[in-house]
Amino acid sequence: MLEVVEGALNTNALYGAWSKLCVEQNLGALCVFSGFVRPEEGLEGLSFEVFMPLFEAWFGTWQERAKAQGVYLCLAHSKGDVLVGQGSYMTGLMGAHRQKALELYAPFIEDFKHNAPIYKYDLRNGQKIYAKDRSHPLKGSGLLQ
Amino acid sequence: MVSVRFLGPIKEESLELDIANLKDLRAILHEKAQIKPWLAMSAVAINGVLVEDANTPLKAGDEVVILPPVCGG
């Protein structure tokens, strides 16, 4: 399940929905990771843009990979503005037992950081500044250089 | 015509171009001072799929998207 929502995530509601799904699917383990916007050096918030066709394809590939391990993935991300203290990213890995879900936990979250087609901007002094130094080039970058 | 769209921080209007492949696109984009600095760090998607071959052909109706570096979370 992939969800992109406008503004901050309702992490409590997401956890409730995903844990319910876990029980309904007779799965015994739900490993959750959440990302929140930190108050650092005058940061007022973050802003995100998402390129959905590629995001859905990236997630679909991971869902298939996880399914082969008996794991079901949920991911929710914000678009638009998310203020300090609010959640912008949440993922849940569900499995019959914790082992397979935990094996995929770090690789899935890390790959998200490097390959999910999302643009992040810092919100400072009413300005939206591209987080270039924290961004990662996608596979095949430089093809037109 | 092939449409070309620029994502994220590349603040450039979309283009409609009569081109046959990515090499044609490369030549056109290198002439645009605003876009050229992004090319070395940007990926290319055709109809929502990342491509890695500069010889990839294009046909009328294709959508090319230029994707600079990403950072979710």
Backbone of each chain as ProteinMPNN parsed JSONL, in Angstrom:
{"seq_chain_A": "MLEVVEGALNTNALYGAWSKLCVEQNLGALCVFSGFVRPEEGLEGLSFEVFMPLFEAWFGTWQERAKAQGVYLCLAHSKGDVLVGQGSYMTGLMGAHRQKALELYAPFIEDFKHNAPIYKYDLRNGQKIYAKDRSHPLKGSGLLQ", "coords_chain_A": {"N_chain_A": [[0.844, -1.2, 0.0], [0.679, 2.101, -0.987], [0.737, 5.425, -0.127], [0.28, 8.842, -0.798], [0.058, 11.884, 0.694], [-1.403, 15.132, 1.121], [0.395, 17.539, 2.865], [1.22, 17.15, 6.42], [1.698, 13.829, 7.799], [-0.772, 11.771, 9.371], [0.293, 10.104, 11.743], [-0.544, 8.482, 13.845], [-3.048, 7.558, 12.985], [-2.283, 6.17, 10.714], [-0.702, 4.159, 11.837], [-2.653, 2.808, 13.258], [-4.338, 1.885, 11.171], [-2.58, 0.258, 9.739], [-1.793, -1.66, 11.638], [-4.207, -2.895, 12.072], [-4.629, -3.989, 9.556], [-2.555, -5.794, 9.524], [-3.345, -7.634, 11.491], [-5.719, -8.547, 10.339], [-4.692, -9.857, 8.132], [-3.537, -11.969, 9.269], [-0.908, -11.699, 10.154], [1.987, -11.579, 12.16], [3.893, -9.673, 12.828], [4.746, -6.274, 12.816], [6.801, -3.897, 11.598], [7.681, -0.668, 12.098], [8.736, 2.436, 10.709], [9.259, 5.838, 11.216], [9.556, 9.171, 10.001], [10.344, 12.374, 11.164], [10.129, 15.947, 11.05], [12.85, 17.841, 12.003], [13.755, 20.469, 14.337], [16.076, 22.419, 13.268], [18.593, 24.846, 13.122], [17.004, 27.218, 12.45], [15.147, 26.144, 10.762], [11.925, 25.959, 9.418], [10.271, 24.137, 8.353], [9.702, 21.417, 6.015], [9.359, 20.887, 2.482], [7.772, 18.99, -0.048], [7.95, 17.455, -3.289], [6.517, 15.068, -5.423], [7.125, 12.589, -7.851], [4.887, 10.759, -9.234], [4.531, 8.518, -11.191], [7.039, 7.191, -11.345], [7.528, 6.752, -8.66], [5.495, 4.975, -7.932], [6.23, 2.814, -9.541], [8.761, 2.188, -8.495], [8.012, 1.474, -5.883], [6.345, -0.701, -6.436], [8.157, -2.587, -7.422], [9.621, -3.093, -5.09], [7.569, -4.101, -3.497], [7.024, -6.527, -4.74], [9.465, -7.82, -4.407], [9.499, -8.011, -1.631], [7.228, -9.53, -1.184], [7.999, -12.013, -2.118], [9.424, -12.822, 0.023], [7.527, -13.194, 1.861], [6.629, -10.864, 2.993], [4.75, -7.895, 3.533], [4.456, -4.594, 2.337], [3.939, -1.254, 3.509], [3.687, 2.167, 2.787], [3.812, 5.589, 3.447], [3.855, 8.964, 2.415], [4.469, 12.477, 2.539], [3.289, 15.239, 0.515], [3.852, 18.607, -0.519], [3.847, 21.078, 2.114], [5.42, 20.406, 5.262], [5.558, 20.878, 8.649], [7.958, 21.678, 11.283], [8.334, 19.143, 13.698], [6.306, 17.604, 12.756], [5.228, 14.604, 11.014], [6.597, 13.212, 8.03], [7.137, 10.957, 6.674], [6.516, 7.535, 6.614], [6.794, 4.112, 7.143], [5.803, 0.694, 6.964], [6.548, -2.654, 7.642], [5.311, -5.809, 7.206], [5.057, -9.075, 8.484], [4.703, -12.67, 8.866], [6.301, -13.48, 10.901], [8.875, -11.782, 12.797], [11.44, -11.929, 11.651], [11.879, -11.957, 8.716], [10.739, -9.525, 8.021], [12.354, -7.745, 9.425], [14.782, -8.184, 8.152], [14.421, -6.948, 5.712], [13.992, -4.37, 6.456], [16.039, -2.227, 6.937], [17.378, -2.166, 4.317], [15.205, -1.485, 2.627], [14.354, 1.023, 3.605], [16.686, 2.515, 3.268], [17.047, 2.362, 0.49], [14.836, 3.757, -0.331], [15.597, 6.366, 0.443], [17.521, 6.907, -1.456], [16.445, 6.408, -3.979], [13.701, 6.929, -4.306], [11.56, 8.984, -6.143], [11.501, 11.883, -5.096], [11.377, 15.297, -4.284], [13.01, 17.428, -2.102], [12.661, 20.297, -0.084], [13.93, 22.893, 1.979], [12.202, 24.9, 4.312], [12.682, 28.122, 5.052], [12.693, 31.27, 6.533], [10.43, 32.017, 5.083], [11.096, 31.149, 2.591], [11.626, 28.679, -0.009], [13.894, 26.251, -0.257], [15.853, 24.238, -2.251], [17.031, 21.073, -1.221], [19.784, 20.43, -1.994], [22.369, 19.453, -1.228], [21.727, 17.257, 0.269], [20.629, 15.487, -1.378], [20.265, 12.77, -3.755], [21.664, 11.462, -6.751], [19.697, 9.879, -9.273], [19.553, 6.528, -10.703], [21.387, 6.2, -13.687], [21.881, 8.845, -14.025], [23.246, 11.759, -15.594], [23.158, 11.062, -18.178], [22.552, 12.805, -20.257], [24.606, 14.598, -20.227]], "CA_chain_A": [[0.0, 0.0, 0.0], [1.443, 3.341, -1.092], [-0.122, 6.602, 0.018], [0.911, 10.173, -0.779], [-0.979, 12.776, 1.216], [-1.07, 16.555, 1.179], [0.748, 18.007, 4.208], [1.774, 16.208, 7.403], [1.04, 12.532, 7.962], [-1.404, 11.428, 10.649], [1.025, 8.863, 12.011], [-1.35, 7.623, 14.721], [-4.083, 6.902, 12.173], [-1.603, 5.199, 9.844], [-0.326, 3.003, 12.649], [-3.887, 2.083, 13.555], [-4.797, 1.2, 9.961], [-1.631, -0.794, 9.361], [-1.838, -2.747, 12.618], [-5.473, -3.598, 11.797], [-4.366, -4.777, 8.346], [-1.649, -6.858, 9.949], [-4.147, -8.636, 12.204], [-6.654, -9.136, 9.362], [-3.926, -10.736, 7.235], [-2.953, -13.021, 10.114], [0.54, -11.487, 10.229], [2.288, -11.375, 13.572], [4.921, -8.657, 13.083], [4.676, -4.993, 12.08], [7.977, -3.064, 11.896], [7.353, 0.686, 11.625], [9.724, 3.507, 10.767], [8.654, 7.146, 10.944], [10.476, 10.304, 9.908], [9.735, 13.642, 11.601], [10.926, 17.127, 10.719], [13.558, 18.32, 13.201], [13.972, 21.924, 14.395], [17.507, 22.708, 13.25], [19.103, 26.091, 12.531], [16.016, 28.109, 11.837], [14.252, 25.446, 9.832], [10.506, 26.062, 9.768], [9.608, 22.93, 7.868], [10.175, 20.889, 4.74], [8.327, 20.81, 1.464], [8.082, 17.85, -0.921], [7.272, 17.201, -4.561], [6.619, 13.63, -5.71], [6.846, 12.182, -9.235], [4.146, 9.533, -8.927], [4.727, 7.309, -12.025], [8.275, 6.501, -10.97], [7.391, 6.344, -7.258], [4.662, 3.766, -7.932], [7.015, 1.719, -10.132], [9.788, 1.832, -7.499], [7.365, 0.778, -4.774], [5.856, -1.985, -6.941], [9.298, -3.503, -7.477], [9.92, -3.488, -3.716], [6.468, -4.918, -2.983], [7.223, -7.87, -5.288], [10.641, -8.392, -3.736], [9.106, -8.326, -0.26], [6.219, -10.602, -1.246], [8.747, -13.274, -2.27], [9.914, -13.149, 1.364], [6.367, -13.269, 2.75], [6.49, -9.572, 3.688], [3.896, -6.907, 2.871], [4.97, -3.252, 2.638], [3.099, -0.059, 3.478], [4.509, 3.381, 2.804], [3.07, 6.847, 3.302], [4.746, 10.125, 2.347], [3.797, 13.764, 2.347], [3.654, 16.201, -0.523], [3.557, 19.924, 0.029], [4.6, 21.53, 3.296], [5.34, 19.686, 6.539], [6.246, 21.752, 9.6], [8.799, 21.083, 12.33], [7.589, 18.344, 14.665], [5.313, 16.769, 12.083], [5.75, 13.446, 10.294], [6.517, 13.298, 6.569], [7.501, 9.677, 6.068], [6.237, 6.413, 7.512], [6.735, 2.84, 6.436], [5.523, -0.471, 7.794], [6.85, -3.944, 7.01], [4.519, -6.816, 7.926], [5.376, -10.465, 8.178], [4.16, -13.641, 9.809], [7.229, -13.388, 12.031], [9.671, -10.555, 12.683], [12.745, -12.087, 11.007], [11.921, -11.523, 7.31], [10.44, -8.083, 7.983], [13.546, -7.028, 9.899], [15.839, -8.298, 7.131], [14.151, -5.976, 4.647], [13.738, -3.063, 7.069], [17.053, -1.213, 6.605], [17.571, -1.992, 2.873], [14.056, -0.798, 2.024], [14.375, 2.431, 4.022], [17.846, 3.157, 2.633], [16.802, 2.498, -0.947], [13.885, 4.864, -0.44], [16.316, 7.644, 0.532], [18.358, 7.124, -2.638], [15.806, 6.174, -5.28], [12.314, 7.383, -4.437], [11.626, 10.265, -6.867], [10.893, 12.929, -4.269], [12.214, 16.497, -4.154], [12.864, 18.012, -0.755], [13.042, 21.701, 0.063], [13.876, 23.472, 3.315], [11.422, 26.139, 4.449], [13.389, 29.047, 5.944], [12.402, 32.684, 6.286], [9.411, 32.128, 4.044], [11.621, 30.712, 1.292], [11.666, 27.24, -0.272], [15.261, 26.063, -0.768], [16.128, 22.851, -2.649], [18.026, 20.428, -0.355], [20.701, 19.829, -2.983], [23.489, 18.732, -0.62], [21.235, 16.024, 0.905], [19.923, 14.741, -2.408], [21.034, 11.694, -4.383], [21.339, 11.275, -8.161], [19.034, 8.624, -9.623], [20.269, 5.632, -11.606], [21.448, 6.699, -15.063], [22.085, 10.295, -14.065], [24.359, 12.197, -16.434], [22.96, 10.532, -19.535], [22.503, 13.894, -21.25], [25.653, 15.605, -19.982]], "C_chain_A": [[0.878, 1.248, 0.0], [0.468, 4.515, -1.022], [0.723, 7.867, -0.03], [-0.174, 11.159, -0.388], [-0.475, 14.222, 1.254], [-0.768, 16.948, 2.624], [1.237, 16.886, 5.105], [0.984, 14.905, 7.444], [0.356, 12.465, 9.329], [-0.833, 10.061, 11.04], [0.227, 7.925, 12.92], [-2.401, 6.85, 13.915], [-3.453, 5.844, 11.268], [-1.228, 3.951, 10.634], [-1.555, 2.149, 12.958], [-4.363, 1.265, 12.36], [-3.877, 0.03, 9.618], [-1.653, -1.945, 10.362], [-3.117, -3.569, 12.435], [-5.29, -4.523, 10.586], [-3.519, -6.006, 8.673], [-2.442, -7.998, 10.606], [-5.088, -9.342, 11.224], [-5.96, -10.132, 8.442], [-3.244, -11.877, 7.991], [-1.423, -12.939, 10.148], [0.893, -11.044, 11.659], [3.255, -10.246, 13.873], [4.692, -7.426, 12.205], [5.856, -4.139, 12.522], [7.751, -1.695, 11.275], [8.558, 1.608, 11.726], [9.017, 4.811, 10.419], [9.731, 8.209, 10.884], [9.745, 11.59, 10.258], [10.68, 14.799, 11.284], [11.523, 17.711, 12.004], [13.76, 19.842, 13.166], [15.461, 22.243, 14.415], [17.792, 24.022, 12.514], [18.053, 26.886, 11.763], [15.076, 27.457, 10.854], [12.807, 25.543, 10.321], [9.738, 24.815, 9.342], [10.279, 22.444, 6.603], [9.02, 20.922, 3.752], [8.743, 19.745, 0.452], [7.281, 17.909, -2.221], [7.528, 15.746, -4.923], [6.293, 13.378, -7.179], [6.217, 10.791, -9.174], [4.426, 8.349, -9.855], [5.947, 6.494, -11.608], [8.197, 5.991, -9.523], [6.581, 5.038, -7.18], [5.432, 2.572, -8.489], [8.083, 1.238, -9.149], [9.158, 1.016, -6.371], [6.879, -0.609, -5.218], [6.966, -3.025, -7.007], [9.642, -4.011, -6.085], [8.821, -4.388, -3.139], [6.614, -6.365, -3.471], [8.382, -8.572, -4.593], [10.279, -8.838, -2.314], [8.145, -9.512, -0.228], [6.902, -11.967, -1.351], [9.294, -13.755, -0.926], [8.758, -13.27, 2.365], [6.117, -11.989, 3.523], [5.62, -8.632, 2.847], [4.341, -5.51, 3.309], [3.868, -2.198, 2.597], [4.022, 1.157, 3.541], [3.609, 4.595, 2.618], [4.074, 7.998, 3.298], [3.926, 11.373, 2.081], [4.189, 14.4, 1.026], [3.222, 17.563, -0.002], [4.332, 20.157, 1.311], [4.327, 20.678, 4.539], [6.171, 20.483, 7.544], [7.065, 20.971, 10.618], [7.916, 20.36, 13.353], [6.552, 17.436, 14.04], [5.991, 15.636, 11.312], [5.552, 13.586, 8.794], [6.692, 11.942, 5.902], [7.215, 8.568, 7.066], [6.132, 5.144, 6.683], [6.484, 1.72, 7.43], [5.819, -1.736, 7.008], [6.169, -5.025, 7.849], [4.92, -8.212, 7.504], [4.742, -11.382, 9.197], [4.991, -13.624, 11.092], [8.151, -12.198, 11.789], [10.888, -10.702, 11.768], [12.797, -11.533, 9.577], [11.652, -10.014, 7.193], [11.667, -7.276, 8.411], [14.688, -7.089, 8.89], [15.673, -7.245, 6.042], [14.106, -4.535, 5.162], [14.764, -2.004, 6.632], [17.259, -1.06, 5.098], [16.44, -1.209, 2.206], [14.089, 0.691, 2.348], [15.54, 3.172, 3.364], [17.619, 3.374, 1.145], [15.802, 3.618, -1.219], [14.631, 6.202, -0.479], [17.073, 7.958, -0.759], [17.593, 7.085, -3.959], [14.335, 6.554, -5.387], [12.334, 8.781, -5.064], [10.865, 11.382, -6.157], [11.877, 14.087, -4.149], [11.92, 17.175, -2.836], [13.402, 19.436, -0.737], [12.985, 22.079, 1.55], [13.001, 24.723, 3.271], [12.108, 27.006, 5.501], [13.041, 30.482, 5.553], [11.415, 32.879, 5.133], [9.881, 31.704, 2.668], [11.685, 29.194, 1.209], [12.986, 26.945, -0.971], [15.542, 24.577, -1.022], [17.258, 22.274, -1.8], [19.057, 19.687, -1.21], [21.778, 18.974, -2.331], [23.047, 17.451, 0.088], [20.552, 15.12, -0.116], [20.867, 13.775, -3.129], [20.658, 11.566, -5.857], [20.698, 9.911, -8.418], [19.897, 7.818, -10.592], [20.235, 6.198, -13.037], [21.675, 8.195, -15.155], [23.322, 10.652, -14.88], [24.242, 11.728, -17.868], [23.012, 11.623, -20.602], [23.616, 14.924, -21.048], [26.558, 15.782, -21.213]], "O_chain_A": [[1.717, 1.427, 0.883], [-0.504, 4.576, -1.775], [1.763, 7.951, 0.624], [-1.202, 11.26, -1.056], [0.72, 14.481, 1.399], [-1.588, 16.716, 3.511], [1.62, 15.815, 4.634], [-0.216, 14.871, 7.169], [0.841, 13.028, 10.31], [-1.394, 9.015, 10.714], [0.315, 6.705, 12.778], [-2.616, 5.657, 14.13], [-4.011, 4.763, 11.078], [-1.41, 2.828, 10.164], [-1.496, 0.92, 12.922], [-4.744, 0.103, 12.504], [-4.339, -1.051, 9.254], [-1.541, -3.104, 9.96], [-3.113, -4.785, 12.621], [-5.731, -5.672, 10.589], [-3.749, -7.101, 8.159], [-2.228, -9.172, 10.305], [-5.241, -10.562, 11.263], [-6.555, -11.124, 8.022], [-2.473, -12.647, 7.417], [-0.734, -13.959, 10.167], [0.186, -10.243, 12.271], [3.436, -9.884, 15.035], [4.474, -7.541, 10.999], [5.917, -3.703, 13.672], [7.643, -1.577, 10.055], [9.306, 1.567, 12.702], [8.267, 4.879, 9.445], [10.708, 8.154, 11.63], [8.67, 11.87, 9.729], [11.898, 14.623, 11.258], [10.809, 18.029, 12.954], [13.916, 20.428, 12.095], [16.051, 22.33, 15.492], [17.284, 24.258, 11.418], [18.212, 27.179, 10.578], [14.295, 28.135, 10.187], [12.506, 25.251, 11.478], [8.692, 24.488, 9.903], [11.296, 22.988, 6.173], [7.853, 20.978, 4.141], [9.924, 19.613, 0.132], [6.127, 18.338, -2.258], [8.64, 15.248, -4.746], [5.3, 13.893, -7.695], [6.915, 9.782, -9.077], [4.554, 7.234, -9.351], [5.893, 5.267, -11.528], [8.735, 4.931, -9.202], [6.946, 4.116, -6.451], [5.31, 1.456, -7.983], [8.288, 0.035, -8.985], [9.703, -0.007, -5.955], [6.988, -1.577, -4.465], [6.753, -4.195, -6.692], [9.919, -5.196, -5.899], [9.106, -5.321, -2.387], [6.363, -7.309, -2.721], [8.299, -9.748, -4.238], [10.698, -9.902, -1.859], [8.236, -10.382, 0.639], [6.451, -12.947, -0.758], [9.591, -14.937, -0.753], [8.982, -13.428, 3.565], [5.477, -12.004, 4.575], [5.738, -8.579, 1.623], [4.574, -5.266, 4.493], [2.976, -2.251, 1.75], [5.016, 1.159, 4.267], [2.751, 4.616, 1.735], [5.026, 8.005, 4.079], [2.85, 11.329, 1.485], [5.265, 14.143, 0.486], [2.339, 17.662, 0.85], [5.349, 19.512, 1.562], [3.194, 20.291, 4.826], [7.354, 20.733, 7.313], [6.888, 19.765, 10.789], [6.901, 20.887, 13.807], [5.979, 16.586, 14.722], [7.18, 15.708, 11.001], [4.495, 14.016, 8.331], [6.428, 11.791, 4.709], [7.621, 8.646, 8.225], [5.461, 5.113, 5.651], [6.9, 1.789, 8.587], [5.4, -1.88, 5.859], [6.419, -5.143, 9.049], [5.099, -8.494, 6.319], [4.296, -10.942, 10.257], [4.468, -13.735, 12.201], [8.195, -11.666, 10.679], [11.329, -9.721, 11.17], [13.67, -10.723, 9.264], [12.26, -9.324, 6.375], [11.973, -6.241, 7.818], [15.474, -6.147, 8.784], [16.653, -6.717, 5.517], [14.175, -3.591, 4.375], [14.395, -0.999, 6.025], [17.314, 0.072, 4.618], [16.681, -0.376, 1.333], [13.877, 1.526, 1.468], [15.394, 4.323, 2.952], [17.952, 4.427, 0.601], [15.912, 4.335, -2.213], [14.344, 7.06, -1.313], [17.248, 9.123, -1.117], [18.039, 7.664, -4.95], [13.775, 6.5, -6.482], [13.039, 9.666, -4.58], [9.764, 11.769, -6.548], [13.071, 13.875, -3.937], [10.773, 17.457, -2.49], [14.456, 19.732, -1.301], [12.098, 21.636, 2.279], [13.052, 25.5, 2.317], [12.118, 26.674, 6.686], [13.094, 30.849, 4.379], [11.558, 33.793, 4.32], [9.161, 31.873, 1.683], [11.784, 28.509, 2.227], [13.188, 27.329, -2.123], [15.472, 23.762, -0.102], [18.314, 22.891, -1.665], [19.171, 18.463, -1.143], [22.079, 17.885, -2.819], [23.89, 16.64, 0.471], [19.964, 14.102, 0.248], [22.087, 13.938, -3.114], [19.473, 11.561, -6.193], [21.116, 8.907, -7.841], [20.827, 8.335, -11.21], [19.186, 6.616, -13.525], [21.664, 8.757, -16.251], [24.322, 9.934, -14.857], [25.133, 11.973, -18.681], [23.465, 11.382, -21.721], [23.572, 16.005, -21.636], [27.489, 16.586, -21.184]]}, "seq_chain_B": "MVSVRFLGPIKEESLELDIANLKDLRAILHEKAQIKPWLAMSAVAINGVLVEDANTPLKAGDEVVILPPVCGG", "coords_chain_B": {"N_chain_B": [[5.209, 15.097, -31.928], [7.388, 15.405, -29.098], [7.05, 15.594, -25.632], [8.74, 17.425, -23.102], [9.606, 17.506, -19.784], [10.514, 19.166, -16.746], [11.668, 18.387, -13.571], [11.327, 19.037, -9.975], [13.812, 21.183, -8.696], [14.502, 22.381, -11.118], [13.594, 25.022, -12.692], [11.956, 25.385, -15.251], [10.019, 25.871, -18.126], [7.87, 23.408, -19.653], [8.671, 21.626, -22.689], [7.863, 21.239, -26.168], [8.926, 19.164, -28.559], [10.293, 18.336, -31.765], [11.795, 15.631, -32.112], [14.001, 12.767, -32.502], [15.422, 11.092, -30.904], [17.304, 10.637, -27.793], [19.756, 11.839, -28.109], [19.297, 13.951, -29.821], [17.771, 15.473, -28.108], [19.638, 16.033, -26.123], [21.418, 17.74, -27.476], [19.801, 19.985, -27.858], [19.163, 20.748, -25.22], [21.638, 21.399, -24.218], [22.08, 23.864, -25.195], [20.7, 25.534, -23.605], [21.15, 27.68, -21.115], [20.138, 27.731, -18.507], [19.452, 25.127, -17.989], [21.575, 23.448, -18.619], [23.606, 23.151, -16.489], [22.363, 21.278, -14.847], [22.339, 18.871, -16.163], [24.445, 16.979, -15.883], [23.923, 15.807, -13.466], [21.438, 14.773, -13.56], [18.773, 12.384, -14.071], [16.95, 10.515, -16.608], [13.655, 9.964, -17.58], [11.447, 8.103, -19.607], [8.186, 8.167, -20.472], [7.576, 7.545, -17.806], [9.49, 5.661, -17.061], [12.776, 4.996, -16.03], [15.649, 5.565, -18.057], [18.769, 4.393, -19.485], [20.257, 4.509, -21.733], [21.644, 6.446, -24.134], [20.997, 6.297, -26.768], [18.381, 5.72, -26.975], [15.392, 5.531, -28.775], [12.876, 7.98, -29.673], [9.367, 8.622, -29.933], [6.498, 10.184, -31.468], [4.369, 11.69, -29.098], [5.574, 10.668, -26.865], [6.604, 11.16, -23.442], [9.171, 12.844, -21.988], [11.036, 13.061, -19.036], [13.037, 15.053, -17.0], [15.066, 14.382, -14.334], [16.397, 15.692, -11.513], [18.712, 15.204, -8.653], [17.378, 13.325, -5.848], [15.536, 13.289, -2.7], [13.821, 11.865, -0.353], [11.77, 11.56, 2.635]], "CA_chain_B": [[5.993, 15.898, -30.989], [7.76, 14.796, -27.816], [7.019, 16.601, -24.568], [9.874, 17.328, -22.174], [9.219, 18.168, -18.529], [11.632, 19.299, -15.808], [11.133, 18.209, -12.22], [12.015, 19.574, -8.808], [14.355, 22.552, -8.676], [14.747, 22.953, -12.461], [12.429, 25.869, -12.951], [11.929, 25.609, -16.689], [8.753, 25.475, -18.734], [7.9, 22.203, -20.482], [8.954, 21.851, -24.106], [7.3, 20.323, -27.161], [10.022, 19.117, -29.514], [10.247, 17.362, -32.851], [13.098, 14.969, -31.998], [13.901, 11.328, -32.764], [16.112, 10.304, -29.875], [17.827, 11.435, -26.68], [20.903, 12.64, -28.558], [18.709, 15.205, -30.314], [17.366, 16.248, -26.924], [20.872, 16.495, -25.477], [21.933, 18.893, -28.232], [18.921, 21.146, -27.61], [19.249, 21.174, -23.822], [22.962, 21.996, -23.975], [22.027, 25.266, -25.631], [19.911, 26.294, -22.629], [22.053, 27.973, -19.992], [19.466, 27.423, -17.233], [19.298, 23.676, -17.84], [22.848, 22.733, -18.829], [24.298, 22.713, -15.261], [21.653, 20.168, -14.196], [22.351, 17.65, -16.97], [25.413, 15.998, -15.384], [23.426, 15.161, -12.234], [20.024, 14.415, -13.728], [18.373, 11.164, -14.76], [15.943, 10.717, -17.647], [12.585, 8.957, -17.661], [10.564, 8.183, -20.772], [6.876, 7.601, -20.126], [7.576, 7.062, -16.426], [10.494, 4.616, -16.83], [14.146, 5.504, -16.151], [16.425, 4.976, -19.156], [20.209, 4.556, -19.294], [20.89, 4.432, -23.046], [21.462, 7.722, -24.843], [20.492, 6.019, -28.121], [16.96, 5.359, -26.895], [14.583, 6.299, -29.737], [11.659, 8.646, -29.193], [8.308, 8.706, -30.945], [5.5, 11.219, -31.18], [3.514, 11.393, -27.949], [6.37, 10.292, -25.689], [6.904, 12.194, -22.452], [10.492, 12.732, -21.376], [11.116, 13.832, -17.796], [14.403, 15.237, -16.508], [14.968, 14.257, -12.865], [17.6, 15.99, -10.721], [18.85, 14.356, -7.466], [16.167, 13.182, -5.032], [15.711, 13.067, -1.266], [12.565, 11.766, 0.381], [11.888, 11.307, 4.069]], "C_chain_B": [[6.254, 15.115, -29.702], [7.701, 15.887, -26.751], [8.168, 16.34, -23.594], [9.53, 18.161, -20.942], [10.405, 18.15, -17.572], [11.086, 19.259, -14.384], [11.938, 18.958, -11.162], [12.525, 20.983, -9.01], [14.64, 23.151, -10.053], [13.505, 23.731, -12.861], [12.42, 26.285, -14.425], [10.589, 25.116, -17.227], [8.931, 24.191, -19.544], [8.121, 22.58, -21.946], [8.176, 20.856, -24.958], [8.293, 20.31, -28.309], [9.805, 18.039, -30.569], [11.628, 16.694, -32.904], [12.905, 13.458, -32.114], [14.562, 10.476, -31.689], [16.69, 11.24, -28.803], [19.04, 12.266, -27.083], [20.422, 13.978, -29.118], [18.351, 16.107, -29.134], [18.593, 16.833, -26.234], [21.388, 17.759, -26.157], [21.105, 20.153, -27.947], [19.099, 21.661, -26.178], [20.598, 21.811, -23.495], [23.015, 23.464, -24.387], [21.295, 26.148, -24.614], [20.721, 26.476, -21.342], [21.456, 27.594, -18.637], [19.473, 25.922, -16.943], [20.639, 22.955, -17.841], [23.535, 22.291, -17.527], [23.643, 21.508, -14.578], [21.889, 18.84, -14.913], [23.294, 16.581, -16.419], [24.885, 15.236, -14.175], [21.986, 14.677, -12.361], [19.829, 13.103, -14.473], [17.257, 11.495, -15.757], [14.917, 9.588, -17.584], [11.789, 9.205, -18.931], [9.285, 7.447, -20.416], [6.904, 6.91, -18.759], [8.588, 5.984, -16.109], [11.891, 5.212, -17.012], [14.87, 4.805, -17.296], [17.909, 5.264, -18.927], [20.976, 4.504, -20.607], [20.578, 5.709, -23.824], [20.95, 7.526, -26.269], [19.011, 5.651, -28.138], [16.146, 6.206, -27.873], [13.359, 6.925, -29.069], [10.635, 8.672, -30.318], [7.288, 9.763, -30.514], [4.606, 10.778, -30.026], [4.281, 10.97, -26.706], [6.524, 11.484, -24.744], [8.269, 11.905, -21.83], [10.514, 13.623, -20.138], [12.563, 13.873, -17.34], [14.337, 15.323, -14.988], [16.296, 14.565, -12.189], [17.649, 15.108, -9.46], [17.654, 14.457, -6.518], [16.508, 13.011, -3.55], [14.351, 13.061, -0.571], [12.824, 11.661, 1.878], [11.781, 12.553, 4.909]], "O_chain_B": [[5.45, 14.283, -29.283], [8.239, 16.978, -26.943], [8.516, 15.195, -23.305], [9.209, 19.346, -21.037], [11.209, 17.217, -17.592], [10.166, 19.998, -14.036], [13.046, 19.437, -11.403], [11.786, 21.871, -9.435], [14.989, 24.328, -10.141], [12.507, 23.166, -13.307], [12.827, 27.391, -14.78], [10.096, 24.064, -16.822], [10.016, 23.922, -20.06], [7.806, 23.689, -22.379], [7.869, 19.753, -24.506], [8.49, 21.331, -28.968], [9.221, 16.987, -30.307], [12.512, 17.131, -33.641], [11.82, 12.931, -31.868], [14.291, 9.28, -31.579], [16.577, 12.462, -28.896], [19.321, 13.291, -26.461], [21.061, 15.011, -28.913], [18.588, 17.315, -29.15], [18.585, 17.989, -25.811], [21.749, 18.729, -25.491], [21.652, 21.248, -27.812], [19.177, 22.87, -25.955], [20.693, 22.657, -22.606], [23.902, 24.206, -23.964], [21.276, 27.372, -24.752], [20.937, 25.527, -20.588], [22.178, 27.185, -17.728], [19.498, 25.506, -15.784], [20.812, 21.959, -17.138], [24.009, 21.157, -17.457], [24.298, 20.797, -13.815], [21.66, 17.782, -14.327], [22.975, 15.394, -16.481], [25.351, 14.134, -13.889], [21.387, 14.225, -11.385], [20.595, 12.753, -15.37], [16.699, 12.593, -15.752], [15.271, 8.41, -17.54], [11.493, 10.345, -19.29], [9.301, 6.258, -20.099], [6.333, 5.834, -18.58], [8.57, 5.433, -15.008], [12.165, 5.857, -18.024], [14.723, 3.598, -17.486], [18.269, 6.24, -18.268], [22.206, 4.458, -20.606], [19.425, 6.011, -24.13], [20.516, 8.484, -26.908], [18.457, 5.313, -29.184], [16.189, 7.435, -27.824], [12.88, 6.452, -28.038], [10.984, 8.736, -31.496], [7.236, 10.169, -29.353], [4.145, 9.637, -29.984], [3.714, 10.916, -25.614], [6.569, 12.639, -25.167], [8.483, 10.854, -21.226], [10.076, 14.773, -20.172], [13.237, 12.844, -17.3], [13.667, 16.186, -14.42], [17.231, 13.77, -12.286], [16.718, 14.339, -9.222], [17.013, 15.5, -6.395], [17.626, 12.636, -3.197], [13.801, 14.113, -0.245], [13.972, 11.673, 2.322], [11.864, 12.479, 6.135]]}, "name": "protein", "num_of_chains": 2, "seq": "MLEVVEGALNTNALYGAWSKLCVEQNLGALCVFSGFVRPEEGLEGLSFEVFMPLFEAWFGTWQERAKAQGVYLCLAHSKGDVLVGQGSYMTGLMGAHRQKALELYAPFIEDFKHNAPIYKYDLRNGQKIYAKDRSHPLKGSGLLQMVSVRFLGPIKEESLELDIANLKDLRAILHEKAQIKPWLAMSAVAINGVLVEDANTPLKAGDEVVILPPVCGG"}
